[in-house]
Amino acid sequence: MFKRREEVYNLYWYFAAERQNIFYNKLNNCEQEKWTNDPILKEYKFCNSYRASDRVSQYLIKNIIYNGNKYSDEDMIFRIILFKLFNKESTWELLTSEMGDIKLLNFDFNKCKTILEDAISNNKKIYNDAYISCANKAFGFDRKHENHLALLKKMFIKDNLAKEIISSKNMEEAFNYLRRYPLIGNFMAYQLITDINYSEVVNFKETEFTIVGPGSRRGIKKCFYDLGDMSEEEIIKWMCEHQEEEFKRLGIEFKKLGSRNLQYIDCQNLFCEVDKYCRAKIPELRSNRVRIKKKYISKGSLEYFYPPKWNINLNNLKK
C-alpha cells in the first residue's frame, strides 16, 4: 500500500475544494478580493479543478465544437486536433478569419502554412505556452508548424484516423490510435482524446483510462513517499474513486460541477497544480521546478458552457 506525505496529500483535497470555490465565486460575480483568503491562490495562476472549466477548454467547447454549425464526424475531429496542436485562441481566430469556417474537405494546407508563416514573421506567437507539443523534424521540415501540418495530412488525408477513433470501443483504444503518430506523445494523445470526447462524435467513459503527465508526476511524488505496488495511473484512479470519502474525512465541503464528480483527467491535472502550489507553500519540498511561472491576471469573466451530454444546468450552478 502507498505511504502518504500527509501534509501535502491533504493539501491536494484542500486545493481542489478552494480552487473550485474560486470558480463559483467568479461565476457569481463576487468581488475579486472575496474570491479566496489564500494568498498563494490570490497571487498566482492555477488551472481549475475541472479541466473543462479552464479558458482554453471553454474556447474549444464553445467555438470549435458547439458553435451552432453542423459538421461531419471527420470534420469535427479534424477541427479539434488542428486547434489543439497550437492550443491558442488567437491562432484559431487568425486561421478562420483568413480561411473561413474550417472543414477538412476544403482545407487549404498551403494557405494555412502561409498564414502561419506571416504571423511568425510579424512576431506573433502561434503556440500556447501551457504545454509545448513535441517539436522534432518527424516529417523532414525545419519548422514545427510545417511538421504539424504534415502530421494532419497523414492523419486525415493519407490515413483514416477519424473512422478509427469513431469505431474505438473505449478511450484507451482511441488513445492508442493517436499515440502511434510521430509528434504525439502519451500526454498529448491523452489530452487530444479527452478533447474529442467533449464532442458528440464519441462518448467514452472517462473513468476507465488515464495517463500521467510530467506535472502530475511531480505532484504525486510530493503527495506520496512511496507508491507501494501501485502505478502512478493507479494512484490517479484511487484518488478519483475515493474523493467523496476523503473530502468527508477532512471536513472539506467540495462544490461539484453540478452533479459531476472529478474525473480521471481532473484528478491527474490537480496533481500538477498541487506541485505548483507547493513551490510557494512548501518550498523546501523541491522538484525540478522551483517557482510558479505565472502570476494571476484577470482576463475578464467567461460565459461557461459544457458538453450537453453532461446535463449540467448552468442556472443551477449560480446562486
N, C-alpha and C positions, 0 to 999 in steps of 0.2 A: 504494500500500500504506500501511497505517496506520503511525504513529510512536508507539511506546510510551513512556510515562514509566516507565522500568524499575523504579524503586524501588516505585512504587505498583502497577504491573502485577504484580510478583512477590508483593506483599502480598495480592493477590486470591487467589492459589493457596495461600499460607500460611494466610490466614484461613479459606478453605474447609476445609482439612485440620484446622486446630486447632479450629474450631468443631465439626467432626464428631467429633474426639477427645473433646471435652467431652460430646457426645451419648452416646458409647459409655461414657465413664466414669460418667455418671449412670445409664445403663441397667444397668450392672454394680454399682451401689450403692457406688461408691468414695466415700471421704470428700470433702466439698466442697473442702477445701483442696488436694486432689490432682487436681482436675479439670484444671487448667491452671496453668502458671507465668507466663502472660501477664497482666500487671497490668491491662490495659485490659479483657480478656475477663472477668477476675475482678470488676471493679467495675461494668461497665455491662451492660445488657440488649441482647442481639443475637439475631436470628432464627437458626434452624437452617440448616445448609447445604442440607438438603432441606426444602422448604416443607411437605410433608405431615407432618413431624415436629413442627411448631410446635403449641402448645397449642390454638389456636382451630381449626386444621385437624384436629387429632386429635379435638376435640369434634364437629366436623361429621361426620367419617367414622364415629365410633362411635355418636353419639347421634341424628343426623339421617338418615344413610344406612344404616348397617349396625347397627341397633338390635334386630334379631331379628324385627321386624314386616314384613309384606308390604304393599307399596304399588304402585299403578299407576305407570306411567312419568310420567304427568301429575302425580300426587301427589308423586312424588319430586322432580321439577324445581321444583314449587311450594315444597316444603319447603326445598330448598336455597336458592332465591332469597330466600324470606322470611327465613331465618336470616341470610344474608349481607348483606342490606340493613342490618341492625342490627349484625351481626358480633359479638354479645355473648352469652355463655353465659347470663348471668342473665336477659336479656330473653327468650330462648327458654324457659327454665325457668319464668319468670313466665307466659308465654302457655300453655304446656302444663299448668301447674297449674290454670289457670282455664278452659281450653278443652278439655283432654284431648288425645289423640293428634291431631296436625294433618294433615288431609286437605283437599283442595280442595272436594270435594262438600258437606261440612258446615261449611265455614269461615265464621264469622260476622264479617264485616268491621267491622260497627258495634260488636260486643262487643270485638273486638281494639282498636279505636280507644279505647274507654272504658278498657280495662285499661291501655293505654299512657299515656293522659292522667292516670289516677290515679297511676301510677308517677311521672310528671313532677311532679305536684302534691306528691308526698311526697319530692321532691328526689332521686329515683333516676335515674341515667344509663341511658338505653336504647340509646345508641350506643357502640360501641367507638372509642377514640381512635386506633387503629392507622392507619386511613385513613378519612377522613370522606367518605362518598359525596356526590355532587353535591347541593347544597341550594338549589334555586330553586323558584319557585312555578309549575312547569310545569302543574300541574293546578288552579291557582287557589286553593290553600289557603295560609294564612299559616304553618302549622307543617309541619316536614319530614316527620314520620311520617304525616301525613294525605296528603301528596303521594305518599309511598312506597306507602301502601295503595291509593291511586287508580291508581298505576302497576301494582301487582299485579292489580287488577281489569281493567285494559286488557289486560295480557299474557295472562291466563288466562280471563277471563270474556268479554271482547269479542273478543280475538284468539285464535289457536290456536298460541301460541308453542311449547308443548311438542311438538306434531306437527312444527313446522318444525325444531326442534332435533334431534329424533329422526331425521328424514329427511335431515339435512345429511350431505354426503359427507365433510366434514372439519371440523377445528376452526375454520378461518377462516370457512367458510360459516356455521357456528353462531354464531360471534362477530358476524358482520355482522347476523344476526337480532336479537341482543341490542343491538347498538350503535345501531340505528335508534330506540330508545326515548329519550324525554327522561329526565333524571336518570342516564343510564348513559353515561359517557364511555368512551374507549378502554381505559383502565386497568381500570376496573370491569368492563367486558364481558369482558376477558381473564381477570380473576380469577374471574368467575362461570362462564365456560365451563370453566376449569380445575377448579373445584369440581364441576361437573356431571359432568365426565369421571372423577371418582373413583368414580362410581356405575356400576351395570351398564346404565344406560339407553343410554349411548353408549360407544364405545371408540375415540376419536380417537387417532391417532398424535401424540405430544407433541413430536416434533422436526420439525414441518412449519411451525409458525406461532408467532410471538411478537410481543408489543407491549412497547415500552419504557415504564416508568413514570417519574414525576418523580424519585424517589430514585435509580433505576438510571441515569438520565441524568446526574445529578451524579457518580455513581461512574465512569461511562465517561469523563467529562471529566477526572477526576483520574488515571485509568489511561492515557489517551492524549493526546498533544499534538495529534495530527491523525488523523482517521479516513480520510484519503485519499478514495477514491471509494466507501467503504463507508458504509451507513446504520448507525444505532445498532442496529437489529434485526439487521442482518448481523453486527455485532460480537458480539452475544449468541450467534448461531448459530455463529460461528467459535470462540468460547470453548468452547462445548459440544462441538463436533466435534474440538477439539484438546486436550481436558482431559487425556487419558492421557499424551500426549507432553509436555505442559507440566509435569505433576507429575514425570514422569521426568527431564526436563531440569533441574529444580530440586532433584532428590533428595528430593522430598517424598512420604512414604507417605500416600496418601489411602484411608481405610477406607470403602468404598462402603456403601450401604444394601442389604445382601445383594449381589446381582449387578447392582444398578441403578445406572447412571451418573447423573450430574447431568443433568437435563433442561433444556429452554429456560427454563421457569419458574424453576428453581433458579438458573441462571446469571444470569438477569435480577435475581432477588432478591439475589444475592450482590453485585452492583454497588451496590445500595442499602446493604447492610451495610458494605461496604468504604468507602463515602462516610462513614458514621457513624464507623467505626473510625479513619479518617484525621483526623477532627476532634480526636482525642486524640493520635494517633501523630505526625501531621504537621500541626499546627495552622496553620502558615504557608501551607499549600495550601488556600486559602479557597474556599468556595462560598457560596450564600445561606443555608446553615445552618452555625453556628459551634460548636455544642456538642451533646453527646449528652444527650437529654432524660431518659432513664430509667436509674436505677441498677438493678443486678440484685437482685431479691428472690426468694428461693426460694418457690415455691408448692407444694412437695411433688412427689413422683415421679409419673410417668404410667405407666399400662399402655398400651403402644403397640399400635396396630392399623392395618394398611394394607389398601387395597383387595385383596381376594383375587386379582383378575386379575393383580396384580403378582407373585404367587408368592414373597412374602417370608416366610421361615421365621423367626419371632421367636426360637425356641430357638437357631437358629444364629447370631443376632446377639450373643447373650450368650456370655461366656467359658465 
